[in-house]
Each structure stands twice: as C-alpha cells, then as structure tokens.
Amino acid sequence: MPHPSEPQTDSAKSSTPPALEPAAFDELDTILDDLRTRYDETPQWEFCEGFMAALICSRRPIAEPEYLAVLLDTPDEPESDAEPTADAAPFASTNQRARFMRLWRRRWDEVVTALDTEVEELWDERAYGPEVIDVRAAVAEMPDDERADFERDLGSEALPAFAQVWALGFMYAVESWPEDWVPPRDKEHAKGLNDSLNAIVALTDDDSGKPEASPLSKDGPPSVSHARLMAFGDAIWAVYAMRALWQTLGPRVETVRRDKAPGRNDACPCGSGKKYKKCCGAA
C-alpha cells in the first residue's frame, strides 16, 4: 500500500523501496529533538515508529494531517478553498517539515513492503524490523564517569525496557482511534485481534527478568531477558496478523438504520390525515 498522500504508478508499486539509512534515522532524531524545544511532548523516533506501524495496520486509512495532529501536535490543514499558509508549526520551517515528511514516507513505504511480504522467519532480511534502541545496553556501555552523570540526571526514573517505547507508540495510535479497532463480529477474527493487541500490550510493561542477551549487538552487554526477546518476536508477528486481518475484512461498513414503515391502518406520515393504505401506501 503506498502512502495515502502519494499515489504510485504500477511500476513504483512493484519496486522495493530503498531502506532508510542509519544517517536518515539520525536526521529524524535531530528534527524531533528540535521540535521538542518548541513542543516538549514531542516523542522519540522509537515511539513514532510504533505509532506508524499501528497506522499501517489500522482498518481505516487515516489521513496524514489527521494523524500528524495527534503525533506531533501539528495544526489542522486549511480547508480546500482556504488561502494557503506558510505556517509549518511545530517545525522550524517549511523545509524542515518537508524533509521530515520525505523521510517519514520513505520509512512508511519500507514498513508497508515488509508487512506485505510473506516471510517464514523474522531474521529474513525482508521481514519487518522495528527501529528500536536498546537503551539499557547503551547506558551499560558508557564510561563509568559518564554513566554516573547520566544516572544522576535520570534520578528515580527507570530506563525503558527493550521495545517498550515502540509498543507505547503503537498503543497510543490504537487508543487515539478506538472506533477503528473495534473487534469484528466474527468470533475467530475478534479473538485474533485481541490476541495480537495483547502481544503489543505485553511489551508496554517493564522487562523484570534477568538480563541474558544483547538483542542488537553480538558483543554487547546482556540487557534483555530471553522472555522479553520472545515477547518482541510475538509482537512483530502480531503486527503482521493485524495488517492481514484488516486487509481481509476491508473498511468498516456503517450500518444504515431505516425508520420502521408505518402499518397499513396507521395514519400516513405525509400528513394527509388518511390511512397509510389509502394514501402513500396505495402506491
């Protein structure tokens, strides 16, 4: 599925989008850091990554202006007949906004391609791999004096567990549009959706297990429990399942409720004073 704001040709759809380079993710982080100077609730990229995954899995395609207003507190877009505006808030400039959106859409297309590709194992290079940070390992690898300063600044606040921020971003999107995540009527599909969401919710909790593995580095210090790694894998498969479920069912169809037709001997609703069978009902 191409990004809703950028329809693609058949040739573009068939090509695999280039992977976003590490430098591009660094650039996204830099832009978000700058946004945070004007809007202190601007999330980290890992949160945005989870939020994006939920949007891609949503039953209803949510328009870009609508979800950006929720994620980044951007202003509503002007009406189609309104005068165009140069306001890029909360971005520093229209150029900064354009650059962020260019990188955002590239990552969006990359995630869509991964989720729409059939894979049997998550270590398949074509599989979806959320862009997450192992904060606890990064802190453990700091020099002693630098780590002591970091922990002092952190105070009583706990470091996020592996993939916890990603899961919080995913669930934030789900909670922001609850009507688009109403379980389907089919019991089997409803159970599948519930199980998938529970797999994401499980990652929003802390990893209280013994650190036994380093998920992002072969030589890194143990920072994640084996149970957490298994839960992370379950969550990724859950994203695949939710994407497939809503694609199978299609957009939610609103129920059309019709007023009950009057009885043949009731007064005709047209106001003629005649019985329905002698008036409009006769037709």
Disulfide bonds with the S-S distance in Angstrom:
none
